[in-house]
Amino acid sequence: MTLNNFNNINEEEYYYFENECCNFSNELKSFVKSNPLLTKGLVAGSTLTIATIISPKVRKVTIPTCKFLAKQQLKLLAGIGVLSIATYISSQSTNLDNTEL
């Protein structure tokens, strides 16, 4: 392989990766435009996470708050699970009281 061939390969790879980077950038911009609420949530969450890591004063507030929210979320998901199981059982057409097989 000559040096010119090697340079051509490097240029092709450079343009390929530059193209991919531009495509990723455009896709990211369209994602941000189509999901503004999710994007704001990610930015706020990232900011709170960084502040929690850096500052002990912020940590005193955010950790109990996150624990409380996690417990509430778990209770909500457990309730939805129990409700879906109850709905499934009640929608069965067979008689559950019948002990005959």
N, CA, C and O atoms as a GROMACS GRO file, in nm:
protein
  404
    1MET      N    1   0.085  -0.117   0.000
    1MET     CA    2   0.000   0.000   0.000
    1MET      C    3   0.090   0.124   0.000
    1MET      O    4   0.183   0.136   0.080
    2THR      N    5   0.060   0.213  -0.090
    2THR     CA    6   0.140   0.334  -0.098
    2THR      C    7   0.087   0.439  -0.003
    2THR      O    8  -0.023   0.426   0.051
    3LEU      N    9   0.164   0.540   0.016
    3LEU     CA   10   0.125   0.648   0.106
    3LEU      C   11   0.002   0.721   0.055
    3LEU      O   12  -0.082   0.762   0.135
    4ASN      N   13  -0.011   0.738  -0.076
    4ASN     CA   14  -0.129   0.805  -0.133
    4ASN      C   15  -0.256   0.724  -0.107
    4ASN      O   16  -0.360   0.780  -0.074
    5ASN      N   17  -0.247   0.591  -0.122
    5ASN     CA   18  -0.362   0.507  -0.093
    5ASN      C   19  -0.402   0.519   0.054
    5ASN      O   20  -0.520   0.527   0.087
    6PHE      N   21  -0.302   0.520   0.140
    6PHE     CA   22  -0.328   0.532   0.283
    6PHE      C   23  -0.394   0.665   0.315
    6PHE      O   24  -0.488   0.670   0.395
    7ASN      N   25  -0.348   0.773   0.254
    7ASN     CA   26  -0.409   0.904   0.275
    7ASN      C   27  -0.552   0.908   0.225
    7ASN      O   28  -0.639   0.968   0.288
    8ASN      N   29  -0.577   0.843   0.112
    8ASN     CA   30  -0.714   0.839   0.058
    8ASN      C   31  -0.807   0.764   0.153
    8ASN      O   32  -0.921   0.805   0.175
    9ILE      N   33  -0.758   0.655   0.210
    9ILE     CA   34  -0.840   0.579   0.305
    9ILE      C   35  -0.872   0.665   0.427
    9ILE      O   36  -0.986   0.666   0.474
   10ASN      N   37  -0.773   0.736   0.478
   10ASN     CA   38  -0.796   0.821   0.594
   10ASN      C   39  -0.897   0.932   0.564
   10ASN      O   40  -0.981   0.964   0.648
   11GLU      N   41  -0.889   0.989   0.443
   11GLU     CA   42  -0.984   1.094   0.406
   11GLU      C   43  -1.125   1.037   0.394
   11GLU      O   44  -1.222   1.100   0.436
   12GLU      N   45  -1.136   0.916   0.336
   12GLU     CA   46  -1.268   0.854   0.324
   12GLU      C   47  -1.327   0.828   0.462
   12GLU      O   48  -1.446   0.853   0.484
   13GLU      N   49  -1.246   0.777   0.553
   13GLU     CA   50  -1.294   0.752   0.689
   13GLU      C   51  -1.333   0.882   0.757
   13GLU      O   52  -1.434   0.888   0.828
   14TYR      N   53  -1.255   0.986   0.736
   14TYR     CA   54  -1.284   1.114   0.796
   14TYR      C   55  -1.419   1.167   0.747
   14TYR      O   56  -1.501   1.212   0.827
   15TYR      N   57  -1.441   1.161   0.616
   15TYR     CA   58  -1.567   1.211   0.562
   15TYR      C   59  -1.684   1.123   0.606
   15TYR      O   60  -1.794   1.174   0.629
   16TYR      N   61  -1.660   0.992   0.619
   16TYR     CA   62  -1.766   0.903   0.666
   16TYR      C   63  -1.806   0.939   0.809
   16TYR      O   64  -1.925   0.951   0.839
   17PHE      N   65  -1.707   0.956   0.897
   17PHE     CA   66  -1.738   0.989   1.036
   17PHE      C   67  -1.794   1.130   1.050
   17PHE      O   68  -1.878   1.155   1.136
   18GLU      N   69  -1.747   1.221   0.966
   18GLU     CA   70  -1.802   1.356   0.967
   18GLU      C   71  -1.949   1.352   0.926
   18GLU      O   72  -2.032   1.423   0.984
   19ASN      N   73  -1.981   1.272   0.827
   19ASN     CA   74  -2.119   1.256   0.783
   19ASN      C   75  -2.205   1.195   0.892
   19ASN      O   76  -2.317   1.241   0.917
   20GLU      N   77  -2.154   1.092   0.957
   20GLU     CA   78  -2.227   1.027   1.065
   20GLU      C   79  -2.251   1.125   1.180
   20GLU      O   80  -2.359   1.125   1.239
   21CYS      N   81  -2.152   1.206   1.211
   21CYS     CA   82  -2.165   1.305   1.318
   21CYS      C   83  -2.274   1.406   1.285
   21CYS      O   84  -2.354   1.442   1.371
   22CYS      N   85  -2.278   1.451   1.161
   22CYS     CA   86  -2.381   1.547   1.119
   22CYS      C   87  -2.519   1.482   1.124
   22CYS      O   88  -2.616   1.546   1.164
   23ASN      N   89  -2.528   1.354   1.084
   23ASN     CA   90  -2.656   1.285   1.090
   23ASN      C   91  -2.703   1.271   1.234
   23ASN      O   92  -2.820   1.293   1.263
   24PHE      N   93  -2.612   1.235   1.323
   24PHE     CA   94  -2.646   1.222   1.464
   24PHE      C   95  -2.692   1.356   1.520
   24PHE      O   96  -2.789   1.362   1.596
   25SER      N   97  -2.621   1.462   1.483
   25SER     CA   98  -2.657   1.596   1.530
   25SER      C   99  -2.797   1.634   1.482
   25SER      O  100  -2.876   1.689   1.559
   26ASN      N  101  -2.827   1.606   1.357
   26ASN     CA  102  -2.959   1.639   1.303
   26ASN      C  103  -3.068   1.556   1.370
   26ASN      O  104  -3.176   1.608   1.399
   27GLU      N  105  -3.041   1.427   1.394
   27GLU     CA  106  -3.138   1.341   1.462
   27GLU      C  107  -3.161   1.389   1.605
   27GLU      O  108  -3.274   1.387   1.654
   28LEU      N  109  -3.055   1.432   1.672
   28LEU     CA  110  -3.068   1.482   1.808
   28LEU      C  111  -3.151   1.610   1.811
   28LEU      O  112  -3.235   1.628   1.899
   29LYS      N  113  -3.129   1.698   1.715
   29LYS     CA  114  -3.208   1.820   1.708
   29LYS      C  115  -3.355   1.791   1.684
   29LYS      O  116  -3.442   1.854   1.744
   30SER      N  117  -3.384   1.695   1.598
   30SER     CA  118  -3.524   1.663   1.572
   30SER      C  119  -3.588   1.595   1.694
   30SER      O  120  -3.706   1.615   1.720
   31PHE      N  121  -3.509   1.515   1.769
   31PHE     CA  122  -3.561   1.454   1.890
   31PHE      C  123  -3.596   1.560   1.994
   31PHE      O  124  -3.701   1.553   2.058
   32VAL      N  125  -3.509   1.658   2.010
   32VAL     CA  126  -3.533   1.766   2.106
   32VAL      C  127  -3.657   1.846   2.067
   32VAL      O  128  -3.736   1.883   2.154
   33LYS      N  129  -3.673   1.871   1.939
   33LYS     CA  130  -3.791   1.947   1.894
   33LYS      C  131  -3.920   1.869   1.913
   33LYS      O  132  -4.024   1.927   1.944
   34SER      N  133  -3.914   1.737   1.894
   34SER     CA  134  -4.037   1.658   1.902
   34SER      C  135  -4.070   1.617   2.045
   34SER      O  136  -4.185   1.580   2.072
   35ASN      N  137  -3.975   1.622   2.138
   35ASN     CA  138  -3.999   1.582   2.277
   35ASN      C  139  -3.947   1.689   2.374
   35ASN      O  140  -3.849   1.665   2.444
   36PRO      N  141  -4.011   1.805   2.380
   36PRO     CA  142  -3.957   1.912   2.465
   36PRO      C  143  -3.969   1.881   2.614
   36PRO      O  144  -3.881   1.918   2.691
   37LEU      N  145  -4.076   1.814   2.655
   37LEU     CA  146  -4.094   1.786   2.797
   37LEU      C  147  -3.991   1.684   2.846
   37LEU      O  148  -3.934   1.700   2.955
   38LEU      N  149  -3.966   1.582   2.767
   38LEU     CA  150  -3.867   1.482   2.803
   38LEU      C  151  -3.727   1.545   2.808
   38LEU      O  152  -3.648   1.514   2.897
   39THR      N  153  -3.698   1.631   2.715
   39THR     CA  154  -3.568   1.697   2.712
   39THR      C  155  -3.549   1.785   2.835
   39THR      O  156  -3.442   1.784   2.896
   40LYS      N  157  -3.651   1.861   2.871
   40LYS     CA  158  -3.641   1.946   2.990
   40LYS      C  159  -3.624   1.862   3.116
   40LYS      O  160  -3.549   1.899   3.206
   41GLY      N  161  -3.693   1.748   3.121
   41GLY     CA  162  -3.678   1.658   3.235
   41GLY      C  163  -3.537   1.602   3.246
   41GLY      O  164  -3.481   1.592   3.355
   42LEU      N  165  -3.479   1.566   3.131
   42LEU     CA  166  -3.342   1.514   3.131
   42LEU      C  167  -3.242   1.621   3.176
   42LEU      O  168  -3.149   1.592   3.250
   43VAL      N  169  -3.263   1.742   3.130
   43VAL     CA  170  -3.172   1.852   3.168
   43VAL      C  171  -3.185   1.881   3.317
   43VAL      O  172  -3.085   1.898   3.386
   44ALA      N  173  -3.308   1.887   3.367
   44ALA     CA  174  -3.328   1.914   3.510
   44ALA      C  175  -3.272   1.800   3.595
   44ALA      O  176  -3.210   1.825   3.699
   45GLY      N  177  -3.294   1.676   3.552
   45GLY     CA  178  -3.241   1.563   3.627
   45GLY      C  179  -3.090   1.561   3.629
   45GLY      O  180  -3.029   1.533   3.732
   46SER      N  181  -3.029   1.591   3.516
   46SER     CA  182  -2.883   1.596   3.510
   46SER      C  183  -2.828   1.706   3.599
   46SER      O  184  -2.727   1.688   3.668
   47THR      N  185  -2.894   1.822   3.598
   47THR     CA  186  -2.850   1.933   3.682
   47THR      C  187  -2.861   1.898   3.830
   47THR      O  188  -2.769   1.925   3.908
   48LEU      N  189  -2.972   1.837   3.869
   48LEU     CA  190  -2.988   1.796   4.009
   48LEU      C  191  -2.886   1.689   4.049
   48LEU      O  192  -2.834   1.692   4.160
   49THR      N  193  -2.858   1.597   3.959
   49THR     CA  194  -2.760   1.493   3.989
   49THR      C  195  -2.621   1.553   4.010
   49THR      O  196  -2.551   1.515   4.103
   50ILE      N  197  -2.583   1.644   3.924
   50ILE     CA  198  -2.452   1.708   3.938
   50ILE      C  199  -2.446   1.790   4.066
   50ILE      O  200  -2.346   1.787   4.138
   51ALA      N  201  -2.552   1.863   4.095
   51ALA     CA  202  -2.555   1.944   4.218
   51ALA      C  203  -2.550   1.854   4.341
   51ALA      O  204  -2.487   1.890   4.440
   52THR      N  205  -2.616   1.739   4.337
   52THR     CA  206  -2.616   1.647   4.450
   52THR      C  207  -2.477   1.590   4.473
   52THR      O  208  -2.434   1.575   4.587
   53ILE      N  209  -2.408   1.560   4.365
   53ILE     CA  210  -2.273   1.504   4.378
   53ILE      C  211  -2.178   1.608   4.436
   53ILE      O  212  -2.092   1.575   4.518
   54ILE      N  213  -2.192   1.733   4.394
   54ILE     CA  214  -2.097   1.837   4.434
   54ILE      C  215  -2.125   1.892   4.573
   54ILE      O  216  -2.033   1.906   4.653
   55SER      N  217  -2.250   1.924   4.603
   55SER     CA  218  -2.281   1.999   4.725
   55SER      C  219  -2.349   1.912   4.832
   55SER      O  220  -2.449   1.847   4.803
   56PRO      N  221  -2.295   1.911   4.954
   56PRO     CA  222  -2.359   1.836   5.063
   56PRO      C  223  -2.492   1.898   5.107
   56PRO      O  224  -2.580   1.827   5.155
   57LYS      N  225  -2.506   2.029   5.092
   57LYS     CA  226  -2.631   2.096   5.131
   57LYS      C  227  -2.745   2.050   5.041
   57LYS      O  228  -2.856   2.027   5.088
   58VAL      N  229  -2.718   2.039   4.914
   58VAL     CA  230  -2.820   1.993   4.820
   58VAL      C  231  -2.852   1.847   4.846
   58VAL      O  232  -2.967   1.805   4.834
   59ARG      N  233  -2.750   1.770   4.882
   59ARG     CA  234  -2.767   1.627   4.909
   59ARG      C  235  -2.864   1.602   5.023
   59ARG      O  236  -2.938   1.504   5.022
   60LYS      N  237  -2.865   1.693   5.123
   60LYS     CA  238  -2.955   1.677   5.237
   60LYS      C  239  -3.101   1.688   5.197
   60LYS      O  240  -3.189   1.634   5.264
   61VAL      N  241  -3.128   1.756   5.087
   61VAL     CA  242  -3.265   1.773   5.041
   61VAL      C  243  -3.301   1.669   4.935
   61VAL      O  244  -3.409   1.610   4.940
   62THR      N  245  -3.212   1.647   4.840
   62THR     CA  246  -3.247   1.563   4.726
   62THR      C  247  -3.257   1.415   4.761
   62THR      O  248  -3.344   1.346   4.708
   63ILE      N  249  -3.172   1.364   4.847
   63ILE     CA  250  -3.174   1.221   4.877
   63ILE      C  251  -3.304   1.181   4.948
   63ILE      O  252  -3.367   1.085   4.904
   64PRO      N  253  -3.349   1.250   5.054
   64PRO     CA  254  -3.478   1.212   5.112
   64PRO      C  255  -3.594   1.231   5.014
   64PRO      O  256  -3.689   1.152   5.014
   65THR      N  257  -3.587   1.334   4.932
   65THR     CA  258  -3.693   1.356   4.834
   65THR      C  259  -3.698   1.242   4.732
   65THR      O  260  -3.806   1.193   4.698
   66CYS      N  261  -3.582   1.200   4.685
   66CYS     CA  262  -3.577   1.090   4.588
   66CYS      C  263  -3.625   0.960   4.651
   66CYS      O  264  -3.693   0.881   4.585
   67LYS      N  265  -3.590   0.936   4.779
   67LYS     CA  266  -3.638   0.816   4.848
   67LYS      C  267  -3.790   0.817   4.857
   67LYS      O  268  -3.855   0.716   4.831
   68PHE      N  269  -3.845   0.931   4.894
   68PHE     CA  270  -3.990   0.944   4.906
   68PHE      C  271  -4.058   0.920   4.771
   68PHE      O  272  -4.156   0.846   4.763
   69LEU      N  273  -4.005   0.982   4.666
   69LEU     CA  274  -4.065   0.966   4.534
   69LEU      C  275  -4.052   0.822   4.484
   69LEU      O  276  -4.144   0.772   4.418
   70ALA      N  277  -3.941   0.757   4.514
   70ALA     CA  278  -3.923   0.617   4.472
   70ALA      C  279  -4.024   0.527   4.543
   70ALA      O  280  -4.081   0.437   4.481
   71LYS      N  281  -4.047   0.551   4.671
   71LYS     CA  282  -4.146   0.471   4.745
   71LYS      C  283  -4.286   0.493   4.689
   71LYS      O  284  -4.362   0.398   4.673
   72GLN      N  285  -4.320   0.617   4.659
   72GLN     CA  286  -4.451   0.646   4.602
   72GLN      C  287  -4.468   0.580   4.465
   72GLN      O  288  -4.575   0.527   4.433
   73GLN      N  289  -4.363   0.584   4.387
   73GLN     CA  290  -4.368   0.522   4.255
   73GLN      C  291  -4.385   0.371   4.267
   73GLN      O  292  -4.460   0.311   4.190
   74LEU      N  293  -4.316   0.309   4.362
   74LEU     CA  294  -4.328   0.165   4.385
   74LEU      C  295  -4.470   0.129   4.428
   74LEU      O  296  -4.526   0.030   4.382
   75LYS      N  297  -4.527   0.209   4.518
   75LYS     CA  298  -4.664   0.184   4.562
   75LYS      C  299  -4.761   0.195   4.445
   75LYS      O  300  -4.853   0.114   4.432
   76LEU      N  301  -4.742   0.295   4.361
   76LEU     CA  302  -4.828   0.314   4.245
   76LEU      C  303  -4.818   0.194   4.150
   76LEU      O  304  -4.919   0.143   4.104
   77LEU      N  305  -4.696   0.151   4.123
   77LEU     CA  306  -4.678   0.037   4.032
   77LEU      C  307  -4.734  -0.091   4.091
   77LEU      O  308  -4.790  -0.173   4.019
   78ALA      N  309  -4.719  -0.110   4.222
   78ALA     CA  310  -4.775  -0.229   4.287
   78ALA      C  311  -4.927  -0.226   4.279
   78ALA      O  312  -4.990  -0.329   4.253
   79GLY      N  313  -4.986  -0.110   4.301
   79GLY     CA  314  -5.131  -0.096   4.290
   79GLY      C  315  -5.181  -0.125   4.150
   79GLY      O  316  -5.284  -0.190   4.132
   80ILE      N  317  -5.109  -0.076   4.050
   80ILE     CA  318  -5.148  -0.103   3.911
   80ILE      C  319  -5.136  -0.252   3.881
   80ILE      O  320  -5.220  -0.308   3.811
   81GLY      N  321  -5.031  -0.315   3.935
   81GLY     CA  322  -5.014  -0.459   3.914
   81GLY      C  323  -5.127  -0.540   3.975
   81GLY      O  324  -5.180  -0.631   3.912
   82VAL      N  325  -5.163  -0.508   4.099
   82VAL     CA  326  -5.273  -0.578   4.166
   82VAL      C  327  -5.403  -0.554   4.092
   82VAL      O  328  -5.482  -0.647   4.074
   83LEU      N  329  -5.426  -0.433   4.048
   83LEU     CA  330  -5.547  -0.401   3.973
   83LEU      C  331  -5.553  -0.477   3.841
   83LEU      O  332  -5.659  -0.525   3.803
   84SER      N  333  -5.441  -0.488   3.772
   84SER     CA  334  -5.442  -0.562   3.645
   84SER      C  335  -5.464  -0.710   3.667
   84SER      O  336  -5.531  -0.775   3.586
   85ILE      N  337  -5.410  -0.766   3.776
   85ILE     CA  338  -5.434  -0.908   3.807
   85ILE      C  339  -5.582  -0.929   3.840
   85ILE      O  340  -5.643  -1.026   3.794
   86ALA      N  341  -5.639  -0.838   3.920
   86ALA     CA  342  -5.781  -0.850   3.956
   86ALA      C  343  -5.870  -0.837   3.832
   86ALA      O  344  -5.969  -0.908   3.819
   87THR      N  345  -5.834  -0.747   3.742
   87THR     CA  346  -5.911  -0.732   3.619
   87THR      C  347  -5.903  -0.857   3.533
   87THR      O  348  -6.002  -0.900   3.474
   88TYR      N  349  -5.786  -0.915   3.527
   88TYR     CA  350  -5.768  -1.037   3.448
   88TYR      C  351  -5.851  -1.151   3.506
   88TYR      O  352  -5.917  -1.224   3.432
   89ILE      N  353  -5.848  -1.166   3.638
   89ILE     CA  354  -5.923  -1.275   3.703
   89ILE      C  355  -6.073  -1.253   3.686
   89ILE      O  356  -6.147  -1.348   3.658
   90SER      N  357  -6.118  -1.130   3.703
   90SER     CA  358  -6.263  -1.104   3.693
   90SER      C  359  -6.315  -1.114   3.550
   90SER      O  360  -6.434  -1.134   3.531
   91SER      N  361  -6.229  -1.099   3.451
   91SER     CA  362  -6.275  -1.105   3.313
   91SER      C  363  -6.278  -1.248   3.258
   91SER      O  364  -6.322  -1.270   3.145
   92GLN      N  365  -6.232  -1.346   3.337
   92GLN     CA  366  -6.237  -1.485   3.292
   92GLN      C  367  -6.382  -1.533   3.289
   92GLN      O  368  -6.460  -1.501   3.379
   93SER      N  369  -6.417  -1.608   3.186
   93SER     CA  370  -6.556  -1.652   3.171
   93SER      C  371  -6.586  -1.778   3.251
   93SER      O  372  -6.703  -1.811   3.270
   94THR      N  373  -6.484  -1.849   3.298
   94THR     CA  374  -6.509  -1.971   3.374
   94THR      C  375  -6.549  -1.939   3.517
   94THR      O  376  -6.516  -1.833   3.569
   95ASN      N  377  -6.619  -2.030   3.579
   95ASN     CA  378  -6.663  -2.013   3.717
   95ASN      C  379  -6.549  -2.055   3.810
   95ASN      O  380  -6.510  -2.172   3.810
   96LEU      N  381  -6.496  -1.963   3.887
   96LEU     CA  382  -6.382  -1.993   3.974
   96LEU      C  383  -6.425  -2.068   4.099
   96LEU      O  384  -6.342  -2.132   4.163
   97ASP      N  385  -6.553  -2.062   4.134
   97ASP     CA  386  -6.600  -2.133   4.254
   97ASP      C  387  -6.620  -2.282   4.229
   97ASP      O  388  -6.634  -2.359   4.323
   98ASN      N  389  -6.623  -2.321   4.105
   98ASN     CA  390  -6.644  -2.460   4.070
   98ASN      C  391  -6.519  -2.540   4.103
   98ASN      O  392  -6.412  -2.512   4.048
   99THR      N  393  -6.528  -2.638   4.192
   99THR     CA  394  -6.412  -2.715   4.234
   99THR      C  395  -6.393  -2.841   4.149
   99THR      O  396  -6.292  -2.910   4.164
  100GLU      N  397  -6.486  -2.873   4.060
  100GLU     CA  398  -6.472  -2.991   3.974
  100GLU      C  399  -6.371  -2.963   3.864
  100GLU      O  400  -6.365  -2.853   3.810
  101LEU      N  401  -6.292  -3.064   3.832
  101LEU     CA  402  -6.194  -3.050   3.725
  101LEU      C  403  -6.238  -3.113   3.599
  101LEU      O  404  -6.166  -3.110   3.499
   0.00000   0.00000   0.00000
